Amino acid sequence: MNKRSSFSGKLGFVLAAAGSAVGLGNIWRFPYLAAQYGGGTFLLIYLILAVTFGFSLMIAEVAIGRKTGLSAIGAFKALDSRFGFLGVLAALVPIIIFPYYSVIGGWVVKYFTVFLTGGAHAAAGDDYFTGFVGGTFEPLGWFLIFLGVTAVIVLLGVEKGIEKVSKFMMPVLVVLAVGISIYCLMMDGAMEGLAYYVQPHMADVSVKTVLSAMGQLFYSMSLAMGIMVTYGSYMRKDTNLESSVRQIEIFDTAIAFLAGLMIIPAVFVFSGGDPKMLQSGPSLMFVILPKVFDTMHFGNAVGAAFFLLVIFAALTSSISLMETIVSIFQDKFHWRRRNTCIFVAVLALVMGIPSSLGFGTLSFITWAGMTILDIMDFVSNSVMMPIVAFFTCVFVGFFVKPKTIADEVKVTDGRFVGEKLFTVMIKWITPVFLVLILLSSVANAMGWFKL
């Protein structure tokens, strides 16, 4: 078996893992939820959950990966043979997500090209997005471009591909986010949107607020996808695991907050202060925001910069998804990296085609009002991920014991500052949160309980 790849050091690991965590969910989902659920109150709840709930799950996953030196499919079984099923479940999550995520990534590349070539006004048309995704060949072409770029970077390897690209893209992403935020905040009337975003609205606080913050954090930080286990397996023993996880959380939360600064004030100016315009999902990213950019001075430039930022966010996440799948197949079948990358790329292409065609040629295939892409998203995000995370907590809390994780964290310098918090969270509190997330997500998707 080939020697396992590794990140060159702490910076490489943190930027790559943060890149994985920073994705489309940060850009289009976080601002919408923050605006809907109490502004500054939502932000405070999110931060509290990040340093407790998110911290515990991420520490556990990274430590399991580093301790075993294996991807998810082998790591759980290596520590306790009874939990081999958990590795299989965790492995299936990125296999389901990666193809449809790349389809959406292709849409982002399309919109970047449109704004770069001066097409802001066309993109702002009411039927532009539905006309585009409802086509047959054009969405497939952009999907193939995004998938191809991801595959080339992963093919180059952990240090020469993923780490090198992350060290370039993540700083550029931050600069773009800060620059666009400043530009949007300087627009007339933007301060009203800023106040709506950051000021607490206690009347909006409810169980739904907490559940929404928990759900966003869970999906935002690349948990329960096998990604952090895989990246942990590439982490050197002399890299401080605890401080690395805290830095990833800070990076991920900062980008999500900046996304709100970019989007909420601009949409408020465009809509005359109507918060209903802050819709979730594709409608915000591909319908509302192009209309906003079209009304701005230098709208094409701002729109192009924004979608370039989103490309980087989407790419760093898709890279981590594909790398996780590649690592899973390599660990399972001991294939050469190049052959594994080609196989995974072809598999993703075949699996992604139905999602790409699901708004046009295959639009007749629906379930509970969901398209093929929505179904894949529901199964992976709303059902499988909470289940994987729940069993991870049971696995760590009651079988291999929290001390096993704590000992791995202490390998570097003998310290684990958050050990007591970690133990309580992973055994008792986080599993309860995960059951609530699973129940509320399924109920929300089925229309029984609206978040």
VEXDREN-2710 file (C-alpha; in Angstrom, 1 decimal):
% VEXDREN-2710
k/r/px/py/pz
1/MET/0.0/0.0/0.0
2/ASN/1.3/3.5/-0.8
3/LYS/2.5/5.8/1.9
4/ARG/-0.4/8.1/3.0
5/SER/-0.2/11.7/1.8
6/SER/-0.2/14.5/4.3
7/PHE/-0.6/18.3/4.6
8/SER/2.8/20.1/4.9
9/GLY/1.7/21.6/8.2
10/LYS/-0.9/23.4/10.3
11/LEU/-1.6/26.2/7.8
12/GLY/-2.2/23.8/4.9
13/PHE/-4.5/21.7/7.0
14/VAL/-6.5/24.7/8.4
15/LEU/-6.9/26.4/5.0
16/ALA/-7.9/23.1/3.3
17/ALA/-10.4/22.1/6.0
18/ALA/-11.7/25.7/6.3
19/GLY/-12.1/25.7/2.5
20/SER/-14.2/22.5/2.8
21/ALA/-16.4/24.1/5.5
22/VAL/-16.8/27.3/3.5
23/GLY/-19.2/26.4/0.7
24/LEU/-22.5/27.4/-0.9
25/GLY/-24.4/27.0/2.4
26/ASN/-22.4/29.9/3.9
27/ILE/-23.1/32.2/0.9
28/TRP/-26.8/31.7/0.3
29/ARG/-28.2/29.9/3.4
30/PHE/-26.6/31.7/6.3
31/PRO/-27.7/35.3/5.4
32/TYR/-31.3/34.2/4.7
33/LEU/-31.6/32.4/8.1
34/ALA/-29.9/35.2/10.0
35/ALA/-32.3/37.7/8.5
36/GLN/-35.3/35.5/9.2
37/TYR/-34.5/34.4/12.7
38/GLY/-33.7/37.5/14.8
39/GLY/-30.6/39.0/13.2
40/GLY/-28.0/39.6/16.0
41/THR/-29.8/37.0/18.2
42/PHE/-29.4/34.3/15.5
43/LEU/-25.7/35.3/15.2
44/LEU/-25.2/34.9/19.0
45/ILE/-26.9/31.6/19.1
46/TYR/-24.9/30.4/16.1
47/LEU/-21.6/31.4/17.8
48/ILE/-22.5/29.6/21.0
49/LEU/-23.4/26.4/19.1
50/ALA/-20.2/26.7/17.0
51/VAL/-17.9/26.6/20.1
52/THR/-19.9/23.8/21.7
53/PHE/-21.8/21.6/19.3
54/GLY/-19.7/22.2/16.2
55/PHE/-16.4/22.0/18.2
56/SER/-17.2/18.6/19.7
57/LEU/-18.2/17.0/16.5
58/MET/-15.3/18.3/14.5
59/ILE/-12.7/17.4/17.2
60/ALA/-14.1/13.9/17.2
61/GLU/-14.0/13.4/13.4
62/VAL/-10.5/14.9/12.9
63/ALA/-9.1/12.9/15.8
64/ILE/-10.6/9.7/14.5
65/GLY/-9.0/10.3/11.1
66/ARG/-5.5/11.2/12.5
67/LYS/-5.5/8.4/15.0
68/THR/-6.3/5.7/12.5
69/GLY/-4.7/7.2/9.4
70/LEU/-7.7/6.1/7.4
71/SER/-10.8/7.5/5.6
72/ALA/-14.2/7.1/7.1
73/ILE/-14.9/3.7/5.6
74/GLY/-12.0/2.1/7.5
75/ALA/-11.5/4.5/10.5
76/PHE/-14.6/3.5/12.5
77/LYS/-14.0/-0.2/11.9
78/ALA/-10.4/0.1/12.9
79/LEU/-11.3/1.5/16.3
80/ASP/-14.3/-0.9/16.9
81/SER/-15.3/-3.6/14.4
82/ARG/-18.9/-3.3/15.4
83/PHE/-19.1/0.1/13.8
84/GLY/-18.0/-0.8/10.3
85/PHE/-21.6/0.1/9.2
86/LEU/-21.0/3.7/10.3
87/GLY/-18.0/4.0/8.0
88/VAL/-20.2/2.8/5.1
89/LEU/-22.9/5.3/5.9
90/ALA/-20.4/8.1/6.2
91/ALA/-18.8/7.1/2.9
92/LEU/-22.2/7.2/1.1
93/VAL/-22.9/10.8/2.1
94/PRO/-20.2/12.5/-0.1
95/ILE/-20.8/10.0/-2.9
96/ILE/-24.4/11.3/-3.0
97/ILE/-23.6/15.0/-2.5
98/PHE/-20.6/15.5/-4.8
99/PRO/-22.5/15.0/-8.2
100/TYR/-25.4/17.4/-7.5
101/TYR/-23.1/19.8/-5.8
102/SER/-21.0/19.9/-8.9
103/VAL/-24.2/20.6/-10.9
104/ILE/-24.8/23.7/-8.8
105/GLY/-21.1/24.6/-9.1
106/GLY/-21.6/24.6/-12.9
107/TRP/-24.5/27.1/-12.5
108/VAL/-22.2/29.4/-10.6
109/VAL/-19.5/29.2/-13.3
110/LYS/-22.2/30.1/-15.9
111/TYR/-23.3/33.2/-14.0
112/PHE/-19.7/34.3/-13.4
113/THR/-19.1/34.1/-17.2
114/VAL/-22.4/36.0/-17.9
115/PHE/-21.4/38.9/-15.5
116/LEU/-17.8/38.9/-16.7
117/THR/-19.0/39.4/-20.3
118/GLY/-21.4/42.2/-19.4
119/GLY/-24.6/40.3/-19.2
120/ALA/-26.0/41.6/-15.9
121/HIS/-29.2/42.9/-17.4
122/ALA/-29.9/39.6/-19.2
123/ALA/-29.2/37.6/-16.0
124/ALA/-31.7/39.8/-14.1
125/GLY/-34.6/38.7/-16.4
126/ASP/-37.5/37.0/-14.6
127/ASP/-37.2/33.8/-16.6
128/TYR/-33.4/33.7/-17.2
129/PHE/-32.6/31.1/-14.5
130/THR/-35.5/28.8/-15.2
131/GLY/-34.7/29.0/-18.9
132/PHE/-31.1/28.1/-18.3
133/VAL/-31.6/25.1/-15.9
134/GLY/-34.5/23.9/-18.0
135/GLY/-32.2/23.4/-20.9
136/THR/-30.6/20.1/-21.8
137/PHE/-27.1/20.6/-23.0
138/GLU/-25.9/23.9/-21.6
139/PRO/-26.3/23.0/-17.9
140/LEU/-24.5/19.7/-18.6
141/GLY/-21.6/21.6/-20.2
142/TRP/-21.1/23.9/-17.2
143/PHE/-21.4/20.9/-14.9
144/LEU/-18.7/19.1/-16.8
145/ILE/-16.4/22.1/-16.6
146/PHE/-16.8/22.4/-12.8
147/LEU/-16.4/18.7/-12.3
148/GLY/-13.3/18.7/-14.6
149/VAL/-11.5/21.5/-12.7
150/THR/-12.2/19.7/-9.4
151/ALA/-10.9/16.4/-10.7
152/VAL/-7.7/18.0/-12.0
153/ILE/-6.9/19.6/-8.6
154/VAL/-7.6/16.3/-6.7
155/LEU/-5.5/14.4/-9.2
156/LEU/-2.5/16.6/-8.3
157/GLY/-2.7/15.2/-4.8
158/VAL/-3.0/16.4/-1.2
159/GLU/0.0/18.7/-0.9
160/LYS/0.6/19.8/-4.5
161/GLY/-3.1/20.0/-5.4
162/ILE/-5.6/20.5/-2.5
163/GLU/-3.2/22.4/-0.2
164/LYS/-1.6/24.6/-2.8
165/VAL/-5.0/25.6/-4.3
166/SER/-6.5/26.2/-0.8
167/LYS/-3.6/28.5/0.1
168/PHE/-4.4/30.6/-3.0
169/MET/-8.1/30.5/-3.1
170/MET/-9.0/31.0/0.6
171/PRO/-7.1/34.4/1.0
172/VAL/-8.5/35.6/-2.3
173/LEU/-12.0/34.5/-1.1
174/VAL/-11.6/36.6/2.1
175/VAL/-10.4/39.7/0.1
176/LEU/-13.3/39.4/-2.3
177/ALA/-15.8/39.0/0.6
178/VAL/-14.4/42.0/2.5
179/GLY/-14.3/44.2/-0.7
180/ILE/-17.8/43.4/-1.9
181/SER/-19.1/43.9/1.7
182/ILE/-17.6/47.3/1.9
183/TYR/-19.0/48.3/-1.5
184/CYS/-22.5/47.1/-0.6
185/LEU/-22.4/48.9/2.8
186/MET/-21.6/52.2/1.0
187/MET/-24.8/52.1/-1.0
188/ASP/-27.5/54.6/0.0
189/GLY/-29.9/52.9/2.5
190/ALA/-27.6/50.0/3.2
191/MET/-27.2/50.9/6.9
192/GLU/-30.9/50.0/7.4
193/GLY/-30.1/46.5/6.1
194/LEU/-27.0/46.3/8.3
195/ALA/-29.1/47.2/11.4
196/TYR/-31.6/44.5/10.5
197/TYR/-28.8/42.0/10.1
198/VAL/-26.8/42.6/13.3
199/GLN/-29.4/44.0/15.8
200/PRO/-31.1/41.4/18.0
201/HIS/-34.8/40.9/17.4
202/MET/-35.9/39.0/20.5
203/ALA/-39.5/38.7/19.2
204/ASP/-38.2/36.3/16.5
205/VAL/-36.5/34.0/19.0
206/SER/-38.1/30.6/19.2
207/VAL/-37.4/26.9/19.1
208/LYS/-37.3/27.2/15.3
209/THR/-34.5/29.8/15.6
210/VAL/-32.3/27.4/17.6
211/LEU/-33.1/24.5/15.3
212/SER/-32.3/26.6/12.3
213/ALA/-29.0/27.7/13.8
214/MET/-28.1/24.1/14.7
215/GLY/-29.0/22.9/11.2
216/GLN/-27.0/25.6/9.5
217/LEU/-23.9/25.0/11.7
218/PHE/-24.1/21.3/11.1
219/TYR/-24.2/21.6/7.3
220/SER/-21.8/24.5/7.1
221/MET/-18.9/22.8/8.9
222/SER/-18.6/19.7/6.6
223/LEU/-19.6/17.4/9.5
224/ALA/-20.8/13.8/9.1
225/MET/-19.6/13.6/5.5
226/GLY/-16.4/11.7/6.2
227/ILE/-14.5/14.8/5.1
228/MET/-13.0/15.8/8.4
229/VAL/-12.1/12.2/9.1
230/THR/-10.3/12.0/5.8
231/TYR/-8.5/15.4/6.3
232/GLY/-7.7/14.3/9.8
233/SER/-5.9/11.2/8.4
234/TYR/-3.7/13.6/6.4
235/MET/-2.9/15.7/9.5
236/ARG/0.6/15.4/11.0
237/LYS/1.1/14.5/14.6
238/ASP/3.0/17.7/15.3
239/THR/0.0/19.8/14.3
240/ASN/-2.1/21.0/17.2
241/LEU/-5.5/19.5/16.6
242/GLU/-7.5/21.6/19.1
243/SER/-6.3/25.0/17.9
244/SER/-6.6/24.0/14.3
245/VAL/-10.3/23.1/14.8
246/ARG/-10.9/26.4/16.5
247/GLN/-9.3/28.3/13.6
248/ILE/-11.4/26.4/11.1
249/GLU/-14.6/27.4/13.1
250/ILE/-13.5/31.1/13.2
251/PHE/-12.7/31.1/9.4
252/ASP/-16.0/29.4/8.5
253/THR/-18.1/31.7/10.8
254/ALA/-16.3/34.8/9.5
255/ILE/-17.1/34.0/5.9
256/ALA/-20.7/33.3/6.7
257/PHE/-21.0/36.6/8.5
258/LEU/-19.3/38.5/5.6
259/ALA/-21.8/36.8/3.2
260/GLY/-24.6/38.5/5.2
261/LEU/-22.8/41.8/5.0
262/MET/-22.6/41.4/1.2
263/ILE/-26.2/40.3/0.6
264/ILE/-28.6/41.6/3.2
265/PRO/-27.8/45.4/2.9
266/ALA/-27.8/45.2/-0.9
267/VAL/-31.1/43.3/-1.0
268/PHE/-32.6/45.8/1.4
269/VAL/-31.6/48.7/-0.8
270/PHE/-33.0/46.9/-3.9
271/SER/-36.3/45.8/-2.3
272/GLY/-37.0/49.0/-0.3
273/GLY/-36.5/47.2/3.0
274/ASP/-38.7/44.1/2.3
275/PRO/-37.1/41.2/4.2
276/LYS/-39.2/38.7/2.2
277/MET/-36.8/39.3/-0.7
278/LEU/-34.2/37.4/1.2
279/GLN/-35.3/34.0/0.0
280/SER/-33.3/30.8/0.5
281/GLY/-31.6/28.5/-2.0
282/PRO/-31.3/29.1/-5.7
283/SER/-33.9/31.8/-5.8
284/LEU/-31.6/34.1/-3.7
285/MET/-28.4/33.3/-5.5
286/PHE/-29.6/33.1/-9.1
287/VAL/-32.7/35.2/-9.3
288/ILE/-32.7/37.9/-6.6
289/LEU/-29.0/38.8/-6.5
290/PRO/-28.6/39.3/-10.3
291/LYS/-31.5/41.8/-10.1
292/VAL/-29.7/43.5/-7.3
293/PHE/-26.4/43.7/-9.2
294/ASP/-28.2/45.0/-12.3
295/THR/-29.3/48.1/-10.3
296/MET/-25.8/48.9/-9.0
297/HIS/-23.2/51.1/-10.5
298/PHE/-20.5/48.7/-11.9
299/GLY/-23.0/45.9/-11.5
300/ASN/-21.3/43.6/-14.0
301/ALA/-18.0/44.0/-12.1
302/VAL/-19.5/43.5/-8.7
303/GLY/-21.6/40.5/-9.9
304/ALA/-18.5/38.9/-11.5
305/ALA/-16.5/39.4/-8.3
306/PHE/-19.3/37.9/-6.3
307/PHE/-19.7/34.8/-8.4
308/LEU/-15.9/34.4/-8.5
309/LEU/-16.0/34.3/-4.7
310/VAL/-18.8/31.7/-4.9
311/ILE/-16.8/29.7/-7.4
312/PHE/-13.9/29.5/-4.9
313/ALA/-16.2/28.6/-2.1
314/ALA/-17.9/25.9/-4.1
315/LEU/-14.6/24.6/-5.5
316/THR/-12.9/24.2/-2.1
317/SER/-16.0/22.2/-0.9
318/SER/-16.2/20.1/-4.0
319/ILE/-12.5/19.3/-3.8
320/SER/-12.9/18.0/-0.3
321/LEU/-15.9/15.9/-1.3
322/MET/-14.1/14.3/-4.2
323/GLU/-10.9/13.8/-2.1
324/THR/-13.0/12.0/0.5
325/ILE/-14.5/9.7/-2.1
326/VAL/-11.1/9.1/-3.7
327/SER/-9.6/8.3/-0.2
328/ILE/-12.5/5.9/0.5
329/PHE/-11.9/3.9/-2.7
330/GLN/-8.2/3.9/-2.2
331/ASP/-8.4/2.6/1.3
332/LYS/-11.0/0.0/0.3
333/PHE/-9.5/-1.3/-2.9
334/HIS/-5.9/-0.1/-2.8
335/TRP/-6.1/1.5/-6.3
336/ARG/-3.6/3.9/-7.7
337/ARG/-4.5/7.5/-7.1
338/ARG/-4.7/8.5/-10.8
339/ASN/-7.0/5.6/-11.6
340/THR/-9.2/6.2/-8.6
341/CYS/-9.6/9.9/-9.5
342/ILE/-10.7/9.0/-13.0
343/PHE/-13.1/6.4/-11.7
344/VAL/-14.7/8.9/-9.2
345/ALA/-14.9/11.6/-11.8
346/VAL/-16.8/9.3/-14.2
347/LEU/-19.0/8.1/-11.4
348/ALA/-19.9/11.7/-10.4
349/LEU/-20.6/12.5/-14.0
350/VAL/-23.0/9.6/-14.4
351/MET/-24.7/10.3/-11.1
352/GLY/-24.9/14.1/-11.7
353/ILE/-26.6/13.9/-15.1
354/PRO/-30.1/13.2/-13.7
355/SER/-29.7/16.2/-11.3
356/SER/-28.6/18.4/-14.1
357/LEU/-31.6/17.3/-16.3
358/GLY/-34.1/17.3/-13.4
359/PHE/-35.3/20.8/-14.2
360/GLY/-35.8/20.2/-17.9
361/THR/-35.9/16.8/-19.6
362/LEU/-36.4/14.8/-16.4
363/SER/-38.6/17.4/-14.6
364/PHE/-41.4/14.9/-14.6
365/ILE/-39.5/12.9/-11.9
366/THR/-40.5/14.3/-8.6
367/TRP/-41.2/13.2/-5.0
368/ALA/-43.1/15.2/-2.4
369/GLY/-42.7/18.2/-4.7
370/MET/-39.0/17.8/-4.9
371/THR/-36.9/17.6/-8.1
372/ILE/-34.1/14.9/-8.5
373/LEU/-31.5/17.4/-7.2
374/ASP/-33.7/18.3/-4.2
375/ILE/-34.3/14.6/-3.4
376/MET/-30.5/13.9/-3.4
377/ASP/-30.0/16.9/-1.1
378/PHE/-32.8/15.8/1.2
379/VAL/-31.6/12.2/1.5
380/SER/-28.0/13.2/2.1
381/ASN/-28.3/16.4/4.2
382/SER/-31.6/16.0/6.1
383/VAL/-31.5/12.2/6.7
384/MET/-28.1/10.6/6.4
385/MET/-25.9/13.3/7.9
386/PRO/-27.8/13.6/11.2
387/ILE/-27.9/9.8/11.5
388/VAL/-24.1/9.5/10.8
389/ALA/-23.3/12.3/13.3
390/PHE/-25.6/10.7/16.0
391/PHE/-23.9/7.3/15.7
392/THR/-20.5/9.1/15.8
393/CYS/-21.5/10.5/19.2
394/VAL/-22.6/7.1/20.4
395/PHE/-19.5/5.5/19.1
396/VAL/-17.2/8.1/20.8
397/GLY/-19.2/8.6/23.9
398/PHE/-20.0/5.0/24.9
399/PHE/-17.7/2.6/23.0
400/VAL/-14.2/3.9/22.2
401/LYS/-14.8/6.5/25.0
402/PRO/-14.0/10.3/24.9
403/LYS/-10.6/9.6/26.5
404/THR/-9.5/7.9/23.3
405/ILE/-10.2/11.2/21.4
406/ALA/-8.7/13.3/24.2
407/ASP/-5.5/11.3/24.1
408/GLU/-5.2/11.9/20.4
409/VAL/-5.7/15.6/20.8
410/LYS/-3.0/15.7/23.5
411/VAL/-0.4/14.0/21.3
412/THR/1.1/17.3/20.1
413/ASP/1.7/19.1/23.4
414/GLY/-0.1/17.1/26.1
415/ARG/-3.0/19.6/26.5
416/PHE/-6.7/19.6/25.6
417/VAL/-8.2/22.7/27.0
418/GLY/-11.8/21.9/26.1
419/GLU/-11.7/18.2/27.2
420/LYS/-14.5/18.5/29.9
421/LEU/-16.8/20.4/27.5
422/PHE/-16.1/17.9/24.8
423/THR/-16.9/14.9/27.0
424/VAL/-20.3/16.4/28.1
425/MET/-21.2/17.6/24.6
426/ILE/-20.3/14.4/22.8
427/LYS/-22.0/12.0/25.3
428/TRP/-25.2/13.8/26.3
429/ILE/-26.0/17.1/24.6
430/THR/-24.9/16.8/21.0
431/PRO/-26.9/13.5/20.4
432/VAL/-30.1/15.2/21.6
433/PHE/-29.4/18.1/19.2
434/LEU/-28.9/15.7/16.3
435/VAL/-32.2/13.9/17.0
436/LEU/-34.0/17.2/17.0
437/ILE/-32.2/18.3/13.7
438/LEU/-33.2/15.0/12.0
439/LEU/-36.8/15.2/13.1
440/SER/-37.2/18.9/12.3
441/SER/-35.4/18.6/8.9
442/VAL/-37.6/15.7/7.8
443/ALA/-40.8/17.4/9.1
444/ASN/-39.8/20.6/7.3
445/ALA/-39.1/18.8/4.0
446/MET/-42.4/16.9/4.3
447/GLY/-44.3/20.2/5.1
448/TRP/-45.4/19.0/8.6
449/PHE/-43.3/21.6/10.4
450/LYS/-42.1/24.7/8.7
451/LEU/-38.7/26.2/9.6
END
